Amino acid sequence: MTAPAANDLRPAMSEFALLALSPLDGRYAGKVDALRPIFSEYGLIKARVKVEVEWLLALANEPGIVELAPFSAAATARLRALADDFAPAHAARVKEIERTTNHDVKAVEYFIKEQLAADAELGPALEFVHFACTSEDINNLSYGLMLEQARREVLLPSLDNIAGVLRALAHAQAAQPMLSRTHGQTASPTTLGKEVANVVARLERQRRQIAAVELTGKINGAVGNYNAHVIAYPDVDWPTFAQRFVESLGLVFNPYTTQIEPHDNVAEIGDAARRANIILIDLARDVWGYISLGYFKQKLKEGEVGSSTMPHKVNPIDFENAEGNFGIANALFEHFSAKLPISRWQRDLTDSTVLRAVGTAFGHTQVALDSLAKGLGKLTVNPERLDADLDAAWEVLAEAVQTVMRRHGLPNPYEQLKALTRGQGITTESMQAFVESLELPADAKQSLRALTPGGYIGLAADLAKAI
């Protein structure tokens, strides 16, 4: 095999990416860069370091813990720098320690102690690192921080971007008539913009629900009863202290837990994200169908190939990619919802391995959102095809005619239109002839004479503009 010339090489996929087991770290790596610092092993370790550091600072500021004096401003800054300046090299050191401890959270504790040991002010406080904590105290707060950051910085902005693109399309095509199809059959006309507006309204409702999920946390010890806390410092109001600490991290305090925070909140945010994904799967499938009908065209890009054997094809690959990745994400979100709130007695460890896949669910969601945005950006509307389908579907005016007949008291309007239209091809001429045969007031008859499928859109245009 001849190697490409040096000047032909693009920024090549790294060997790591080529050997990656997950496509999120291989083919789609560039689409999930924003999530990698949050949900990677490095991101989890960094969050743990932050929680441990903030816990030590909180203990030092508690007057009832007399053996631990408050730190100076300089020492506090040095301590917080452990988390703020935490780098992949530091995470590698934690993993090196873990090879000995075979315990990931204990490795974080030892890393922090290692970093503070030579500090004249912080060194004497080493045994208050991880004081009275079980690993889950650190982990649940770390995952809470990670979920909050991913929601705030990645998921919600991506959903807002999709909603913005769709809103602009709804407004631009508010008045473009389109033939509806219910049960796969022609139905009362709508507008393209109104159908897009429907999606915007649904998506924004789920967006609000995602944003409203309370990410909860606890720091109450081995079985949720502050056993170690109280035996060491019985005069400290530990529930109040724990609530103040959890809320200082931007999380919602959960006062009643076993060893683990029960993860109901992870299930809730996953369920909300899954519903948003389902709405967008629905959109992707509908757009796919509209492309097939010719209602949308896709902008061509020089050099792209649609089929390896059929040169004419421009496939809706972005919508298909989005649908597939939303499906993978939703399978994971569904498992989180079914599994994470369940733990045997005061805890088992099955949640630990499942929680490590949370980033994967967010990752496939992000790939899907990226593909969907890309696909929407390629669309152009084909009004000629939209109008042609409407002009070939005069039977959809049967509803309009029979409703006007009802108003004016004509007998059996529904049945008359059923006999005229059901299973038969209706033309402009046959519909007009039927209208002429009706004993209607002149103004009503004139209104029906002037009506066309493209003009029978109700308030669709106004509804689309209002979104």
C-alpha positions in Angstrom: 0.0 0.0 0.0 1.3 3.4 -1.0 1.3 5.9 1.8 -0.2 9.3 1.0 2.1 12.2 0.3 3.0 14.3 3.4 1.1 17.3 2.0 -2.1 15.2 1.6 -2.3 14.4 5.3 -5.1 16.1 7.3 -5.0 16.2 11.1 -5.2 12.4 11.3 -7.2 10.4 13.7 -4.9 9.4 16.5 -4.0 5.8 17.1 -5.9 6.0 20.4 -9.0 7.1 18.5 -8.6 4.4 15.9 -8.3 1.7 18.7 -11.1 3.2 20.8 -13.8 0.7 21.8 -16.4 3.3 22.0 -17.3 5.5 19.0 -17.5 8.5 21.4 -13.7 8.3 21.8 -13.2 7.3 18.2 -15.3 8.4 15.3 -17.4 10.9 17.2 -14.6 12.2 19.5 -14.7 15.7 18.2 -18.5 16.0 18.8 -18.2 15.3 22.6 -15.2 17.4 23.5 -17.3 19.6 25.8 -18.3 16.5 27.8 -14.9 14.9 28.1 -13.6 17.1 31.0 -16.8 16.5 32.9 -17.6 12.8 32.6 -14.2 11.3 31.9 -12.3 9.4 34.6 -10.3 12.6 34.9 -13.5 14.6 35.3 -14.8 12.3 38.0 -11.5 12.4 40.0 -11.4 16.2 39.7 -14.9 16.4 41.1 -13.9 14.1 44.0 -10.9 16.3 44.8 -13.2 19.4 44.8 -15.6 17.7 47.2 -12.9 16.5 49.6 -11.2 20.0 49.6 -14.5 21.8 50.3 -15.3 19.3 53.0 -12.0 20.0 54.7 -12.5 23.7 54.5 -16.0 23.4 55.9 -14.8 21.4 58.9 -12.1 23.9 59.5 -14.7 26.7 59.7 -16.9 24.8 62.2 -16.2 26.3 65.7 -17.3 23.0 67.3 -14.4 21.1 65.7 -11.8 22.6 68.1 -8.9 20.4 66.9 -9.1 22.0 63.4 -8.5 25.7 63.3 -9.7 27.8 60.3 -7.1 28.1 57.6 -5.6 31.4 56.5 -6.6 33.0 53.3 -3.4 31.9 51.7 -3.8 28.3 52.9 -7.4 28.2 51.7 -6.3 29.4 48.3 -3.6 26.7 48.1 -6.1 24.1 49.1 -8.7 25.1 46.5 -6.0 25.2 43.9 -5.7 21.4 44.3 -9.1 21.2 42.6 -9.0 24.3 40.4 -5.7 23.5 38.9 -6.2 19.7 38.8 -4.7 18.4 35.6 -4.6 15.0 33.8 -1.1 14.4 35.3 -2.6 14.7 38.8 -5.3 12.2 37.8 -2.7 9.8 36.6 -1.0 10.0 40.0 -4.3 9.2 41.7 -4.7 6.2 39.4 -1.1 5.1 40.3 -2.1 5.2 44.0 -5.3 3.3 43.2 -3.2 0.4 41.8 -2.0 -0.1 45.4 -5.3 0.7 47.3 -7.6 -0.9 44.8 -10.1 1.7 45.9 -10.7 4.8 43.8 -11.9 7.2 46.5 -9.3 6.2 49.0 -6.7 6.9 46.3 -8.1 10.5 46.1 -7.8 10.9 49.9 -4.2 9.7 49.8 -3.4 12.0 46.8 -4.7 15.0 48.7 -2.7 14.0 51.8 0.4 13.6 49.7 -0.1 17.1 48.2 -0.6 18.7 51.6 2.0 16.8 53.7 4.8 19.3 53.2 2.6 22.4 53.8 3.3 23.9 57.2 -0.2 25.1 57.8 -2.2 22.4 56.0 0.0 19.4 56.9 -1.3 19.1 60.5 -4.8 18.8 59.2 -4.2 15.6 57.1 -6.4 13.3 59.2 -9.4 15.6 58.7 -9.2 14.8 55.0 -12.2 12.5 54.3 -13.2 12.9 58.0 -16.3 10.8 58.9 -17.0 10.2 55.2 -17.9 7.1 53.4 -16.9 6.9 49.7 -20.5 7.5 48.6 -20.5 10.8 50.5 -17.9 11.9 48.1 -19.2 10.1 45.0 -22.8 11.3 45.1 -21.8 14.9 45.4 -19.2 14.5 42.7 -21.8 13.1 40.3 -24.2 15.8 41.3 -21.6 18.4 40.3 -20.8 16.6 37.0 -24.5 16.4 36.1 -25.1 20.0 37.0 -22.2 21.1 34.8 -23.2 18.9 31.9 -26.8 20.1 32.1 -25.8 23.8 32.3 -22.9 23.9 29.9 -23.7 21.3 27.3 -27.2 19.7 27.3 -29.4 22.8 27.7 -27.4 25.0 25.3 -27.6 22.2 22.7 -31.3 21.9 23.1 -31.7 25.7 23.0 -29.7 25.7 19.7 -32.1 23.1 18.2 -35.1 24.9 19.4 -33.8 28.2 18.0 -33.2 26.6 14.6 -36.6 25.1 14.6 -38.3 28.3 15.7 -36.7 30.2 12.9 -37.9 27.6 10.4 -41.4 27.7 11.9 -41.5 31.5 11.5 -40.0 31.5 8.0 -42.5 28.8 6.8 -45.5 29.8 8.9 -47.7 30.4 5.8 -46.4 27.6 3.6 -49.3 25.3 3.1 -48.7 21.5 3.5 -50.8 18.5 3.1 -51.4 16.7 6.4 -51.4 12.9 6.7 -53.2 11.0 9.4 -52.9 7.2 9.4 -50.8 7.7 6.3 -53.8 9.2 4.4 -54.5 12.8 3.2 -56.0 15.0 5.9 -56.9 18.6 6.5 -54.0 20.9 5.4 -51.6 22.5 7.8 -48.5 24.7 7.2 -44.9 23.6 7.3 -44.2 26.2 10.0 -47.0 25.0 12.2 -45.7 21.4 12.2 -42.3 22.7 13.2 -43.8 24.9 15.8 -45.4 21.8 17.4 -42.0 20.4 17.9 -40.6 23.6 19.4 -43.5 23.6 22.0 -42.9 20.0 22.9 -39.2 20.4 23.2 -39.3 23.6 25.3 -41.6 21.8 27.8 -39.1 19.0 28.2 -36.3 21.6 28.4 -38.0 23.2 31.3 -38.4 19.9 33.0 -34.7 19.0 32.5 -33.7 22.4 34.0 -36.1 21.9 37.0 -34.7 18.5 38.1 -33.3 18.9 41.6 -29.8 17.4 41.8 -29.7 16.1 45.3 -26.8 15.2 47.6 -26.0 13.9 51.0 -22.9 13.7 53.3 -24.2 11.7 56.3 -21.9 8.8 56.7 -21.8 5.1 56.3 -25.6 4.4 56.6 -27.0 7.9 56.6 -27.2 8.4 60.4 -24.1 10.5 61.1 -22.8 7.7 63.3 -19.1 8.6 63.0 -19.8 12.3 63.1 -21.7 12.2 66.4 -19.3 9.9 68.2 -16.5 12.3 67.4 -18.3 15.6 67.9 -21.6 15.1 69.6 -22.3 18.8 70.1 -22.1 19.7 66.4 -25.5 20.0 64.7 -24.5 17.6 61.9 -27.7 17.6 59.8 -27.6 21.4 59.6 -23.9 21.3 58.9 -24.4 18.7 56.2 -27.3 20.7 54.6 -25.2 23.9 54.6 -22.3 22.0 52.9 -24.4 20.3 50.2 -26.1 23.5 49.4 -22.8 25.4 49.2 -21.9 23.1 46.2 -25.1 24.2 44.4 -27.0 20.9 45.1 -30.2 20.2 47.0 -29.8 18.5 50.4 -31.3 15.1 50.8 -31.7 14.4 54.6 -32.9 10.8 54.4 -30.6 8.2 52.8 -28.9 4.9 53.4 -25.2 4.7 52.6 -26.0 5.9 49.2 -27.9 8.9 47.9 -30.7 7.0 46.2 -30.1 8.4 42.7 -33.7 9.3 42.1 -32.5 12.6 40.8 -30.3 10.8 38.2 -33.3 8.8 37.1 -35.3 12.0 36.9 -32.9 13.9 34.7 -32.4 10.9 32.6 -36.1 10.4 32.1 -36.5 14.1 31.2 -33.6 13.9 28.7 -35.1 10.7 27.3 -38.4 12.4 26.6 -36.6 15.3 24.8 -34.7 12.7 22.8 -37.9 10.9 21.9 -39.5 14.1 20.6 -36.4 14.7 18.5 -36.5 11.1 17.2 -40.1 11.9 16.1 -38.8 15.0 14.3 -35.9 13.2 12.6 -38.3 10.5 11.3 -40.8 13.1 10.1 -38.1 15.2 8.3 -36.7 12.0 6.8 -40.2 11.3 5.4 -40.6 14.8 4.1 -37.3 14.6 2.3 -38.5 11.4 0.8 -41.7 13.2 -0.3 -39.7 16.0 -1.8 -40.9 18.6 0.6 -37.3 19.3 1.6 -34.2 19.3 -0.5 -30.7 18.9 1.0 -27.9 21.3 0.2 -25.1 19.5 -1.6 -21.5 19.6 -0.3 -18.7 19.3 -2.8 -16.9 15.9 -2.5 -19.6 14.2 -0.4 -20.9 10.8 -1.6 -24.4 9.6 -0.9 -24.1 6.0 -2.0 -21.1 3.8 -2.8 -22.9 2.5 -5.9 -25.7 4.9 -6.8 -24.2 8.3 -7.7 -27.5 10.2 -7.8 -28.3 9.8 -4.1 -28.2 12.5 -1.4 -29.2 10.5 1.7 -30.7 12.0 4.9 -27.7 10.6 6.8 -27.7 13.3 9.5 -31.3 12.6 10.5 -30.6 8.8 10.5 -27.4 9.3 12.6 -29.4 11.4 15.1 -32.1 8.8 15.4 -29.6 6.1 16.0 -27.7 8.0 18.6 -30.8 9.2 20.4 -31.8 5.5 20.6 -28.5 4.4 22.2 -28.7 7.3 24.7 -32.3 6.4 25.6 -31.5 2.8 26.1 -29.0 3.9 28.7 -31.3 6.5 30.3 -34.0 3.9 30.6 -31.6 1.6 32.4 -30.5 4.3 34.7 -34.2 5.0 35.6 -34.9 1.3 36.2 -31.7 0.4 38.1 -30.2 3.3 40.0 -33.1 3.9 42.5 -32.7 0.3 43.6 -30.0 -0.8 46.1 -30.0 -3.9 48.4 -30.6 -3.0 52.0 -28.3 -0.1 53.0 -26.3 -0.4 49.8 -24.8 -2.6 47.1 -22.2 -1.6 44.6 -24.2 -2.1 41.4 -24.8 1.6 41.1 -21.1 2.3 40.9 -20.5 0.7 37.5 -23.8 2.0 36.1 -23.1 5.6 37.1 -19.9 5.5 35.1 -22.0 5.2 32.0 -23.9 8.4 32.6 -21.4 10.3 30.4 -21.9 7.8 27.6 -25.7 8.6 27.6 -25.0 12.3 27.5 -22.4 11.7 24.9 -24.7 9.9 22.4 -27.3 12.5 23.1 -24.8 15.2 22.2 -23.7 13.4 19.0 -27.4 13.1 18.0 -28.0 16.8 18.7 -25.0 17.7 16.7 -26.1 15.6 13.7 -29.7 16.9 13.9 -28.4 20.5 13.9 -26.2 19.7 10.9 -29.1 18.1 9.1 -31.5 21.0 9.7 -28.8 23.3 8.4 -28.8 21.5 5.1 -32.5 21.7 4.4 -34.2 23.9 1.8 -37.9 24.0 1.4 -39.4 22.8 -2.0 -42.7 24.8 -2.2 -43.5 23.5 -5.7 -43.7 19.9 -4.4 -45.7 21.0 -1.4 -48.2 22.9 -3.5 -48.4 20.1 -6.1 -49.4 17.5 -3.4 -52.1 19.9 -2.1 -53.5 20.6 -5.5 -53.9 16.8 -6.0 -55.8 16.4 -2.8 -59.1 18.2 -3.2 -60.8 15.5 -1.1 -59.4 17.3 2.0 -62.0 20.0 1.5 -64.7 17.6 2.4 -64.4 18.6 6.0 -64.8 22.3 5.2 -67.9 21.7 3.0 -69.7 19.4 5.4 -69.0 21.8 8.3 -70.5 24.7 6.4 -73.5 22.5 5.5 -74.0 21.7 9.2 -74.0 25.4 10.1 -76.8 26.0 7.6 -78.9 23.0 8.5 -78.5 21.0 5.3 -79.4 17.3 5.8 -76.9 14.6 6.2 -73.8 16.7 5.4 -71.2 14.2 6.7 -72.9 11.3 4.9 -73.2 13.2 1.6 -69.5 14.1 1.6 -68.6 10.6 2.6 -70.4 9.2 -0.4 -68.7 11.8 -2.6 -65.2 11.4 -1.4 -64.4 8.1 0.3 -62.2 5.9 -1.7 -62.7 8.1 -4.8 -60.5 10.6 -6.6 -61.8 14.1 -6.2 -61.0 16.8 -8.7 -61.4 20.6 -8.6 -64.3 20.2 -11.0 -66.2 17.5 -9.0 -65.8 19.4 -5.7 -67.0 22.6 -7.4 -69.9 20.8 -8.9 -71.0 19.4 -5.6 -70.8 22.9 -4.0 -72.9 24.3 -6.8 -75.6 21.7 -6.1 -76.0 22.8 -2.5 -78.8 25.0 -1.2 -76.5 27.4 0.7 -76.7 31.2 1.1 -74.8 33.0 -1.6 -72.0 34.2 0.6 -71.4 30.7 2.0 -71.4 29.2 -1.4 -69.0 31.8 -2.7 -66.7 31.2 0.2 -66.6 27.5 -0.6 -66.2 28.1 -4.4 -63.1 30.2 -3.6 -61.6 27.7 -1.2 -58.6 25.6 -2.3 -56.6 23.0 -0.4 -53.8 25.4 0.0 -56.1 28.0 1.5 -57.7 25.7 4.0 -55.2 26.0 6.8 -57.2 27.4 9.7 -55.1 29.3 12.1 -51.9 27.4 11.3 -49.9 30.4 10.1 -50.8 32.4 13.2 -50.0 29.6 15.5 -46.6 29.1 13.8 -45.7 32.8 14.1 -46.7 32.9 17.8 -44.2 30.2 18.8 
